[in-house]
């Protein structure tokens, strides 16, 4: 299975990594590692999380208050957002309409 991370999702991850790294050296790297682990899990288990009302799936990070929102089209996982779990729910939902 292939993965594509939308630019907006990449920017969200990058912003979060920078924020945590500013808070404590090494913390941003821990976020990046956790994100990478979850993406690897998603690539192997993409159909395990339930499809949510907006037509997407999500996986919550364990240590950080973020989740990875994604959809699967054919053999590709499209990562739509790396969203904070306590802010504006589904602000990114229209991004899925950009995927063909």
C-alpha positions, -999 to +999 in steps of 0.1 A: +000+000+000+012+035-009+009+066+012+004+102+002+005+130+028-014+161+018+007+192+020-017+207+046-013+176+068+025+177+065+024+214+075+003+206+105+027+179+116+057+202+110+040+229+131+033+205+160+068+191+159+083+227+161+059+236+189+069+206+210+106+209+202+104+245+215+087+233+247+114+207+254+144+195+234+136+161+219+099+162+224+092+172+188+113+142+177+092+119+199+061+133+182+076+126+148+085+090+159+050+083+172+035+097+139+058+074+119+049+044+140+012+051+135+015+056+098+033+022+095+004+007+115-022+023+092-005+010+061-008-025+074-042-021+090-060+006+071-094-010+073-094-016+111-105+019+123-142+025+116-154+048+089-166+080+105-196+101+095-175+123+073-163+093+053-128+091+067-109+070+093-088+082+121-061+069+144-053+087+177-017+092+187-011+077+222+012+103+238+002+135+220-033+150+216-034+146+178-050+122+154-042+111+119-072+114+096-071+094+063-090+078+035-081+048+014-085+050-024-076+018-043-041+010-031-033+044-015-037+058+019-042+095+017-034+113+050-057+143+051-048+158+085-027+156+115-052+173+137-053+183+174-080+164+191-093+193+211-096+220+185-121+227+157-133+192+149-131+183+112-120+217+101-100+198+074-129+176+062-132+193+028-097+181+019-111+147+011-129+163-019-094+171-033-086+134-037-096+118-070 
